[in-house]
Amino acid sequence: MVGQGRRSGRRKEPKPAHKIQAERGPRARDAADEHEQIAKAFDVPVDRFGLSEPANAFVQRSMTAILRIAKAETDEKLSEALAAPTDVGMIARAISNTKVASTAIAELDPFASLIAKGAEVKQTLIQQAGGLLSASEVAKARGLSPQAIYKQRRSHKLLSVPYAGEEKYPAIQFDREGGPLAGLSTVLEALNLAGPWGTLDFLLSPDTELDGLSPIDILRDQPDRLEELVRLARTQGEHGPG
């Protein structure tokens, strides 16, 4: 048929936020009013930070959720959240560890609390790992190409974890000269079934079988115990993806 599958040359303009809220009914308008009231209370005008309209709406809704938790939760629970090492971890801990958040979220997104808890765990691991490096940062430090770093990751000579849409490399796996710790590839091969975050957790976690040391401690300070470490890694890998 003539014209079938063709798109109009006119670009459809996005609807303003206030029209979208109006179409969603009174409940959505009430929520929008609450967001506006909170924004005013915290003195955050739309253009204060040069934010786009969606970005500003995200900030206002986030503030709404945080204020609800702060008003309803105990000081003890809030102190637990504040003890998180990062701001993102603090928010994740508050969402995953408070009754008010769990109750409010469960009806709309039953997995939100679990997602937040997972995010908190990852933030903790990132801090313990000394931060994450991009492939280009690792390549520059080692005088290699990003492609070479990619090949080393694929051959289990380096550990990377998926983060923010790309593969990142925990800084703790490198020695002072910028190369991977001796014996790391052997351990990564033994842990091939553990998954990237599970592998990082294994490397950073103290173990009674290692006299309370972590596998990274062994690789860095006691490389003569590599065979013992590999045996432990194999028992972990048998449990499947982490």
C-alpha positions in Angstrom: 0.0 0.0 0.0 1.1 3.5 -0.8 2.6 5.3 2.3 2.6 2.1 4.4 5.4 2.1 7.0 6.3 5.8 6.3 6.7 8.2 9.2 5.5 11.8 9.2 8.2 14.4 8.7 6.8 16.4 11.6 8.5 15.9 15.0 6.1 15.3 17.9 6.8 17.8 20.6 6.9 16.4 24.2 4.1 17.4 26.5 4.8 19.8 29.3 5.1 18.2 32.7 2.0 19.9 34.1 -0.2 18.6 31.2 1.1 15.1 31.8 0.3 15.3 35.6 -3.2 16.6 34.7 -3.9 13.6 32.5 -2.8 11.2 35.2 -5.6 12.2 37.6 -6.0 13.7 41.1 -3.6 11.3 42.8 -0.8 12.3 40.5 -1.6 16.0 40.9 -1.6 15.6 44.7 1.9 14.0 44.5 3.0 16.8 42.2 1.8 19.4 44.7 3.7 17.6 47.5 6.9 17.6 45.4 6.4 21.4 44.8 5.9 22.0 48.5 9.0 20.1 49.4 11.0 21.9 46.8 10.0 25.2 48.2 10.7 24.1 51.7 14.2 23.1 50.7 14.5 26.3 48.5 15.4 24.4 45.3 14.0 26.4 42.3 13.8 24.8 38.9 16.8 26.6 37.5 19.0 26.7 40.6 21.4 24.1 39.3 20.6 24.5 35.6 18.7 21.3 35.6 16.4 20.1 32.8 12.7 19.7 33.6 13.0 15.8 34.0 16.2 16.2 36.1 14.5 18.7 38.3 11.4 16.4 38.7 13.8 13.6 39.6 15.4 15.8 42.3 12.0 16.8 43.8 10.6 13.3 43.9 13.8 12.0 45.5 13.5 14.7 48.1 9.9 13.7 48.7 11.0 10.1 49.4 13.9 11.0 51.6 11.9 13.5 53.7 9.2 10.8 54.3 11.9 8.4 55.5 13.5 11.1 57.7 10.2 12.0 59.3 8.9 8.5 59.9 12.1 6.5 60.8 13.8 6.2 64.2 17.1 8.0 64.9 18.7 4.6 65.3 17.8 3.6 61.7 18.8 6.9 60.3 22.2 6.7 62.1 22.7 3.3 60.5 22.1 4.8 57.1 24.4 7.7 57.8 27.1 5.2 58.7 27.3 4.1 55.0 30.7 5.1 53.4 29.1 6.9 50.4 26.1 9.1 49.8 24.7 6.6 47.3 25.2 3.9 49.9 23.4 5.9 52.5 20.3 6.3 50.3 20.4 2.7 49.3 20.7 1.6 53.0 17.8 3.9 54.0 15.6 2.4 51.3 16.5 -1.2 52.1 16.7 -1.0 55.8 13.6 1.1 56.9 10.1 -0.1 57.5 8.5 3.1 56.2 10.4 2.7 52.9 9.6 -1.0 52.6 5.9 -0.4 53.2 5.7 2.5 50.8 7.6 0.8 48.0 6.3 -2.7 48.3 3.0 -2.1 46.6 4.5 -0.3 43.6 7.8 -2.2 43.2 8.3 -5.3 45.4 11.9 -5.6 44.3 13.0 -2.0 45.0 14.2 -2.8 48.5 16.3 -5.8 47.3 17.7 -3.6 44.5 18.7 -0.9 47.0 20.3 -3.5 49.3 22.3 -4.8 46.3 23.3 -1.2 45.4 24.5 -0.7 49.0 26.6 -3.9 48.9 28.2 -2.8 45.6 29.1 0.6 47.0 30.7 -1.0 50.0 32.7 -3.4 47.8 33.8 -0.5 45.6 35.2 1.4 48.6 37.0 -1.6 49.9 38.5 -2.2 46.5 40.0 1.3 46.4 37.6 2.5 43.8 37.0 1.5 40.2 39.1 2.3 37.1 38.1 2.5 33.5 39.8 0.5 30.8 41.5 3.6 29.4 42.8 4.5 32.9 44.3 1.0 33.4 45.7 1.1 29.9 47.3 4.5 30.4 48.9 3.5 33.7 50.3 0.3 32.2 51.4 1.7 28.9 49.0 -0.6 27.0 46.1 -0.1 24.6 42.5 -0.4 25.9 42.1 -3.4 23.5 45.0 -5.2 25.4 43.2 -4.6 28.7 40.0 -6.0 27.2 41.9 -9.1 26.1 43.4 -9.6 29.6 39.9 -9.3 31.1 38.5 -11.9 28.6 41.4 -14.3 29.5 40.8 -13.9 33.2 44.0 -12.0 33.9 42.1 -9.0 35.2 38.9 -8.7 37.1 36.2 -6.2 35.9 32.7 -5.6 37.2 29.8 -4.0 35.3 29.1 -0.6 36.7 27.4 2.5 35.2 27.0 0.9 31.8 30.6 -0.2 31.3 33.3 -2.6 32.6 35.3 -1.2 35.5 38.4 -2.5 37.1 38.8 -2.7 41.0 42.0 -0.8 41.9 43.0 -3.2 44.6 44.0 -6.0 42.1 47.0 -4.0 40.9 50.5 -3.9 42.5 52.6 -0.8 43.0 54.0 -1.0 39.5 50.5 -1.1 38.0 50.4 -4.7 37.0 48.0 -7.3 38.3 49.0 -9.0 41.5 51.0 -12.2 41.0 48.7 -15.2 41.1 45.5 -13.2 40.4 44.8 -14.9 37.1 45.1 -18.4 38.7 42.6 -17.4 41.3 40.2 -15.8 38.8 40.3 -19.0 36.7 39.4 -21.0 39.8 36.5 -18.6 40.5 35.2 -18.6 37.0 31.7 -19.6 38.1 31.4 -17.0 40.8 30.4 -13.9 38.7 32.2 -10.6 38.7 30.7 -9.1 41.9 30.8 -12.4 43.6 34.5 -12.7 42.7 35.2 -9.3 44.1 33.4 -10.1 47.3 35.4 -13.3 47.6 38.7 -11.4 47.0 37.9 -8.8 49.7 36.3 -11.0 52.4 38.4 -12.3 55.3 38.2 -16.0 55.7 38.9 -18.2 58.7 40.6 -20.7 56.4 43.1 -18.0 55.6 43.7 -17.1 59.2 41.3 -14.2 59.0 43.0 -12.7 56.0 41.3 -11.9 52.7 42.4 -13.5 49.4 43.7 -10.1 48.3 45.8 -10.0 51.5 47.3 -13.4 50.6 48.0 -12.4 47.0 49.7 -9.2 48.1 51.5 -10.2 51.2 51.8 -14.0 51.3 52.1 -15.2 47.6 53.7 -18.5 48.8 50.1 -19.5 50.0 48.7 -19.3 46.4 48.0 -23.1 46.2 46.0 -22.9 49.4 44.1 -19.9 48.1 43.3 -21.6 44.8 41.8 -24.6 46.6 39.6 -22.3 48.6 38.6 -20.4 45.4 37.6 -23.7 43.7 35.2 -24.6 46.5 33.6 -21.1 46.2 33.3 -21.4 42.4 31.4 -24.7 42.7 28.4 -22.8 44.2 27.7 -21.1 40.8 27.2 -17.5 39.8 27.3 -14.8 42.5 
